[in-house]
Amino acid sequence: MTEGKAVKSEELDHDLRYQITQQVGEKTLLKCIQCGVCSSGCTVSEYIDLQPHRVVASLLLGLKEQILNSNAIWTCSLCHRCTERCPKNVDYSFILTLLRNLAVDEGSVPDEYLGTLQTVSENGFVVPYSGSMKDTIDRRREKMNLPELEPPNLDEINFIIEDTGLGHLLKKENTKEEKK
């Protein structure tokens, strides 16, 4: 991802590694020896543009924009294999979670996630429970003698979205929809 592109010193975030390290604690990325064991065991390595050990190297260098725009932080399944295999006990899974949070704070989230957030905000379910989908689900539930699904409280769901700091992403998604 960063191969072949020169990066100017002023484009680097020199405090990024310390910011992440402070939150990770003793399982710090500063212990990483770039052995690549995390990447060799990664279950999604063929689908990501930046291998786990390269994410850590990029963090150490302060390549914040490249990391936050990488699909690696969103494609990871958080299976924790990288963390379990690391000979230096670097908690890559936790580092990735922190990077996802940072990306959300900065509004650098893939459209698929924004769309899912919008769907949950509008109807309370990840998969819309309406139309023919609702009819099919209701018919199957009735056949299995299951109770009807109660509609979720959208006010509570949207309160949680706002309270967790995701509300600004919804506003961004709504603005994008209005421009279309």
C-alpha positions in Angstrom: 0.0 0.0 0.0 2.8 2.4 0.9 5.3 0.9 -1.6 6.4 3.3 -4.3 4.9 6.4 -2.7 7.2 8.9 -1.1 5.7 10.4 2.1 6.9 13.8 3.4 7.8 14.1 7.0 5.0 16.7 7.6 2.5 14.1 6.5 3.5 11.7 9.3 1.7 11.6 12.6 4.7 11.4 15.0 2.5 10.9 18.1 0.3 8.1 16.7 2.5 5.3 18.0 2.6 6.8 21.5 -1.2 7.4 21.4 -1.9 3.8 20.6 0.8 2.4 22.9 -0.6 4.4 25.8 -3.9 2.7 25.3 -2.5 -0.8 24.7 -0.2 -0.8 27.7 2.4 -3.5 28.2 1.3 -5.4 25.0 2.6 -2.5 23.1 3.3 -2.3 19.4 6.8 -1.0 20.3 7.8 -4.6 21.1 7.0 -5.7 17.5 10.1 -7.2 15.8 8.5 -7.4 12.4 8.8 -11.2 12.2 5.6 -11.6 10.2 4.2 -14.4 12.3 1.0 -12.5 12.7 0.6 -12.1 9.0 1.4 -15.7 8.2 -1.4 -16.9 10.4 -3.9 -14.2 9.3 -7.2 -15.8 8.1 -8.0 -12.8 5.8 -4.5 -12.0 4.6 -5.4 -12.6 0.9 -8.2 -10.0 1.1 -6.4 -7.1 2.8 -4.2 -4.5 1.3 -1.9 -4.2 4.4 -0.7 -7.3 6.3 -0.8 -7.1 10.1 2.9 -6.6 10.6 2.8 -3.9 8.0 0.0 -2.1 9.9 2.2 -2.1 13.0 5.2 -0.9 10.9 3.0 1.9 9.4 1.9 2.8 12.9 5.5 3.0 14.1 6.3 5.3 11.2 3.2 7.5 11.7 1.4 6.7 8.5 -2.0 7.5 9.9 -3.8 8.3 6.7 -2.6 5.1 4.9 -3.7 3.0 7.9 -7.1 4.6 8.4 -7.8 4.3 4.6 -6.7 0.7 4.5 -9.2 -2.1 4.2 -7.1 -4.1 6.7 -8.7 -2.5 9.7 -12.2 -3.3 8.6 -11.7 -6.7 6.9 -10.1 -8.3 9.9 -12.4 -10.8 11.5 -10.9 -10.3 15.0 -10.2 -14.1 15.3 -7.2 -13.1 17.5 -4.9 -15.6 15.8 -2.3 -12.9 15.2 -2.3 -11.9 18.9 -2.1 -15.6 20.0 0.9 -16.3 17.8 2.9 -13.2 18.4 6.3 -14.1 20.1 6.4 -10.6 21.7 2.8 -10.6 22.9 1.8 -7.6 20.8 -2.0 -7.4 21.1 -2.7 -6.7 17.4 -6.4 -7.4 17.9 -6.7 -4.6 20.4 -4.6 -2.3 18.3 -6.9 -2.9 15.4 -10.0 -2.1 17.6 -8.3 1.2 18.6 -7.6 1.9 14.9 -11.3 1.3 14.1 -12.3 3.6 16.8 -9.9 6.3 15.6 -11.2 5.8 12.0 -14.8 6.3 13.3 -13.8 9.4 15.2 -12.3 10.8 12.0 -15.2 9.7 9.8 -13.0 7.3 7.8 -15.5 4.4 7.6 -16.3 2.2 4.6 -19.7 2.9 2.9 -20.9 -0.6 3.7 -20.7 0.1 7.4 -22.4 3.5 7.0 -25.2 1.8 5.1 -25.6 -0.8 7.8 -25.7 1.9 10.5 -28.3 3.8 8.5 -30.4 0.6 8.2 -30.2 -0.1 11.9 -31.1 3.5 12.7 -34.2 3.4 10.4 -35.7 0.1 11.3 -33.8 -1.4 14.3 -32.5 -4.5 12.4 -29.4 -5.1 10.3 -31.6 -6.7 7.6 -34.7 -4.6 7.0 -37.8 -6.3 8.5 -40.4 -5.1 6.0 -42.2 -6.1 2.8 -41.8 -9.7 1.6 -38.9 -10.3 4.0 -41.3 -9.6 6.9 -43.9 -11.8 5.4 -41.5 -14.7 5.0 -40.0 -14.3 8.5 -43.5 -14.1 10.1 -44.7 -17.1 8.2 -41.7 -19.2 9.3 -42.0 -18.1 12.9 -45.7 -19.0 12.9 -44.9 -22.4 11.4 -42.4 -23.0 14.3 -44.8 -21.7 16.9 -42.5 -18.8 17.7 -43.9 -15.5 19.0 -44.2 -12.5 16.7 -41.2 -10.2 16.6 -41.7 -7.1 18.6 -40.7 -3.9 16.8 -37.5 -2.4 18.3 -37.7 1.0 20.0 -36.0 3.2 17.5 -35.7 6.0 19.9 -33.5 3.8 22.2 -31.5 2.5 19.2 -30.8 6.1 18.0 -30.0 7.2 21.5 -27.3 4.4 21.7 -26.0 5.4 18.2 -25.7 9.0 19.4 -24.3 8.2 22.8 -21.6 5.9 21.4 -20.4 8.7 19.1 -21.7 7.2 15.9 -24.3 9.9 15.3 -21.9 12.0 13.2 -21.5 9.1 10.8 -25.3 9.0 10.3 -25.2 12.7 9.6 -22.4 12.2 7.1 -24.4 9.4 5.4 -27.6 11.5 5.2 -25.6 14.4 3.7 -24.2 12.0 1.1 -27.7 10.7 0.3 -29.1 14.2 -0.1 -26.4 15.1 -2.7 -27.4 12.2 -4.9 
